[in-house]
Amino acid sequence: MNGLEHITETFEALGREGYAALMPYFTLGFPTPAGSLAVIEALAQSGADLIELGVPFSDPLADGPTIQHSTQIALEQGMTVRGCLDLVAEARARGVRQPLLLMGYINPLLAYGLERYTQDAAAAGADGLIIPDLPVEEAQPLKAACRANGLALVYLVSPTSTPERIAELAARTSGFLYLVSLTGVTGARQSLSSGLAEFVARVRAVARTPLAVGFGIATAQQAQAVAGLADGVIIGSALIHAAGSAADPAAAAADYISGIHAGLRVVPEKSAE
């Protein structure tokens, strides 16, 4: 089974049970390389269905202060693209079985080499890539490299995307489509966007893959609300804050994600659709 198939099978299995996938995001190398590996293991054991792993970059334009801070710390710890791939391989060696998606910006990948990156990512055990600053018009070389190595290439749509743009991205994404729930950068919010349900419905009308919603989700209640609309719930900044402010980041991450997971499994709302 290749990476794309692994992601697809995971969403399908959860969908048959009526559940939305829980997909936490965590920055590789934060607060230390070993510490991030411990967090990944904790997430895998605490309810994560897929895990999004951030590849640190000095200009993370889609990320808010919390994730920006974590990436800066990771870079100061000496994290590199190769170091991120090594952590993925080590996570697999330690028994992490969930689909792993590398979220990173295009410049480090270009410097590393797209063919080399996709080959090494697949060899390490990654299942897919999320590149928020890669326009679909310029994505064909990376798309071809991902296809050759069995990796998903996940595109993002936002509430400001035109109907034509949404249809194009929905047709070209693989694995799932990432819905940015709000205009702005990542970060926990007090409430979900009032237009989220309408946005998800617009995308659902043209989607060929599962829909996962991220940006701004922080609480179990918010996660439950998103799970009633979409096929996946992505949580990053709130998790990083919980882990980064704790004496034991892995334990804090486990506590936080297990609470979110329990809330998503209380009422399988998706089964009612």
C-alpha positions in Angstrom: 0.0 0.0 0.0 1.4 3.4 -1.0 1.0 6.6 0.9 -2.0 7.9 -1.1 -3.8 4.5 -0.6 -3.0 4.6 3.1 -4.7 8.0 3.5 -7.7 7.0 1.4 -8.2 3.8 3.3 -8.0 5.7 6.6 -10.8 8.1 5.6 -12.9 5.4 4.1 -12.7 3.2 7.3 -13.6 6.1 9.5 -16.4 7.1 7.1 -18.0 3.7 7.3 -18.2 4.2 11.1 -19.6 7.7 10.8 -16.6 9.4 12.3 -14.5 12.4 11.1 -10.7 11.9 11.1 -8.7 13.7 13.8 -5.5 15.1 12.3 -3.3 17.0 14.7 -0.4 19.1 13.4 2.9 19.3 15.1 6.2 21.0 14.2 9.1 18.7 13.7 12.0 19.7 15.9 9.9 21.5 18.5 10.7 21.9 21.3 13.7 19.7 20.4 14.1 17.0 17.8 13.8 14.2 20.4 10.9 16.1 22.1 8.9 16.3 18.8 9.4 12.6 18.2 8.0 11.8 21.7 5.0 14.0 20.9 4.4 12.2 17.6 4.4 8.9 19.5 2.0 10.4 22.1 -0.4 11.6 19.4 -0.4 8.2 17.7 -1.3 6.6 21.0 -3.9 9.1 22.0 -6.4 9.1 19.2 -4.8 10.7 16.1 -6.1 9.2 12.9 -3.6 11.0 10.7 -0.8 13.3 11.7 0.4 16.4 9.9 4.1 17.2 10.5 5.4 20.7 10.0 8.7 21.1 8.2 10.3 24.3 9.7 10.9 27.3 7.4 12.0 30.8 8.2 9.1 32.5 6.4 5.9 30.4 7.2 3.5 32.8 5.6 0.3 30.8 6.4 1.1 30.4 10.1 0.2 32.5 13.0 2.4 33.4 16.0 2.2 30.0 17.8 3.4 27.9 14.9 5.8 30.6 13.8 7.4 30.4 17.3 7.6 26.6 17.1 9.3 26.7 13.7 11.8 29.3 14.9 12.7 27.2 17.9 13.0 24.1 15.7 15.3 26.0 13.3 17.4 27.1 16.2 17.6 23.5 17.3 19.2 22.8 13.9 16.3 21.1 12.1 16.7 20.7 8.4 14.7 19.0 5.7 16.8 15.9 6.0 16.4 16.0 9.7 12.6 16.1 9.3 12.7 13.0 7.1 14.9 11.2 9.6 12.3 11.9 12.3 9.6 10.5 10.1 11.7 7.3 9.6 12.3 7.1 13.3 8.6 7.5 14.1 7.9 4.6 11.8 10.6 2.5 13.4 9.0 3.2 16.8 5.7 1.8 15.6 3.7 4.9 14.5 1.3 3.5 11.9 -1.1 6.4 11.1 -0.7 8.3 7.8 1.9 11.0 8.1 1.7 14.2 6.0 4.6 16.6 5.7 3.4 20.2 5.7 6.1 22.5 4.4 6.8 25.5 2.1 8.1 25.2 -1.4 11.5 26.9 -1.1 13.2 24.3 1.1 11.9 21.6 -1.2 13.2 23.3 -4.3 16.6 23.6 -2.6 16.5 19.9 -1.6 15.3 18.8 -5.0 11.7 17.8 -5.7 12.5 14.4 -7.1 14.9 13.7 -4.3 12.5 15.0 -1.7 9.5 12.8 -2.8 11.7 9.7 -3.1 13.3 10.3 0.4 9.9 11.2 2.0 8.3 8.0 0.7 11.3 6.0 1.8 11.1 7.5 5.3 7.4 6.5 5.6 5.6 9.7 4.7 2.2 9.4 3.0 1.6 12.8 1.5 2.6 16.5 1.2 0.8 19.7 2.0 2.5 22.8 0.4 0.4 25.9 1.2 2.4 28.4 -0.9 2.5 26.3 -4.1 0.0 27.5 -6.7 -1.7 24.7 -8.6 -0.5 26.3 -11.9 3.1 25.6 -10.8 2.5 22.3 -9.1 2.9 19.8 -12.0 6.6 18.9 -11.4 5.9 18.1 -7.8 2.6 16.4 -8.6 4.4 14.1 -11.0 7.1 13.3 -8.5 4.4 12.6 -5.8 2.6 10.3 -8.2 5.8 8.4 -9.1 6.4 7.8 -5.4 2.9 7.0 -4.3 2.4 10.2 -2.2 -0.7 12.3 -1.9 -0.4 16.0 -2.8 -3.0 17.9 -0.9 -4.3 21.3 -2.0 -5.9 24.0 0.1 -9.0 26.1 -0.5 -10.1 29.1 1.4 -13.4 30.9 1.9 -12.3 33.5 -0.6 -11.6 31.0 -3.3 -13.8 31.4 -6.4 -16.2 28.6 -7.5 -13.9 28.0 -10.4 -10.9 27.8 -8.2 -12.6 25.5 -5.8 -13.6 23.2 -8.6 -10.1 23.1 -10.0 -8.4 22.4 -6.7 -11.0 19.8 -5.8 -10.3 18.0 -9.1 -6.6 18.0 -8.6 -6.1 17.3 -5.0 -5.3 13.7 -3.8 -6.0 12.1 -0.5 -8.2 14.8 0.7 -8.9 18.5 0.2 -7.8 20.9 3.0 -10.4 23.6 3.8 -9.0 26.7 5.5 -11.9 27.6 7.8 -11.2 31.4 7.9 -9.4 34.2 6.2 -6.0 34.8 7.9 -3.3 32.7 9.4 -3.3 29.7 11.7 -4.1 30.1 15.3 -6.8 29.2 17.9 -9.9 31.3 17.8 -12.8 31.8 20.3 -15.4 30.7 17.8 -15.7 29.1 14.4 -16.4 31.2 11.3 -20.1 31.9 10.9 -19.9 31.0 7.3 -18.2 27.6 7.7 -21.2 25.4 7.1 -22.0 27.2 3.9 -18.3 27.1 2.8 -18.1 23.3 3.4 -21.4 22.8 1.5 -20.1 24.7 -1.5 -16.9 22.7 -1.6 -18.8 19.4 -1.0 -20.8 20.0 -4.1 -17.7 19.6 -6.3 -15.4 17.5 -4.2 -14.1 14.1 -5.2 -12.2 13.4 -2.0 -12.8 13.8 1.7 -12.8 17.3 3.1 -10.7 18.2 6.2 -11.1 21.5 7.9 -8.2 23.4 9.7 -7.2 26.8 11.0 -8.8 28.2 14.2 -10.0 24.9 15.8 -9.0 24.7 19.5 -11.7 23.1 21.7 -13.5 19.8 21.8 -16.8 21.7 21.1 -15.4 23.3 18.0 -14.0 20.0 16.8 -17.3 18.4 17.2 -19.0 21.1 15.2 -16.5 20.7 12.4 -16.9 16.9 12.5 -20.6 17.4 11.8 -19.7 19.2 8.6 -16.5 17.6 7.3 -14.6 14.4 7.0 -11.6 15.5 9.0 -10.6 17.9 11.8 -7.1 19.5 11.8 -5.8 21.1 15.0 -2.4 22.7 15.3 -1.8 25.9 17.2 -3.8 24.9 20.3 -1.9 21.6 20.4 1.5 23.3 20.1 0.5 25.8 22.8 -0.5 22.9 25.1 2.7 21.0 24.5 5.1 23.9 24.4 3.9 25.4 27.7 4.2 22.1 29.6 7.1 20.6 31.5 6.3 17.3 29.7 5.3 18.2 26.1 4.4 14.6 25.1 2.2 14.1 28.1 0.5 17.4 27.6 -0.1 16.6 23.9 -1.5 13.2 24.8 -3.9 14.8 27.3 -5.1 17.4 24.9 -5.6 15.1 21.9 -7.2 12.3 23.9 -9.8 14.9 25.0 -10.5 16.0 21.5 -10.7 12.4 20.3 -13.1 11.4 23.0 -15.4 14.3 22.0 -15.4 13.2 18.4 -16.3 9.7 19.3 -19.2 10.5 21.6 -21.8 11.0 18.9 -20.9 9.8 15.3 -22.7 12.7 13.6 -21.3 11.9 10.2 -23.3 8.7 10.1 -26.5 10.7 10.1 -25.7 12.3 6.7 
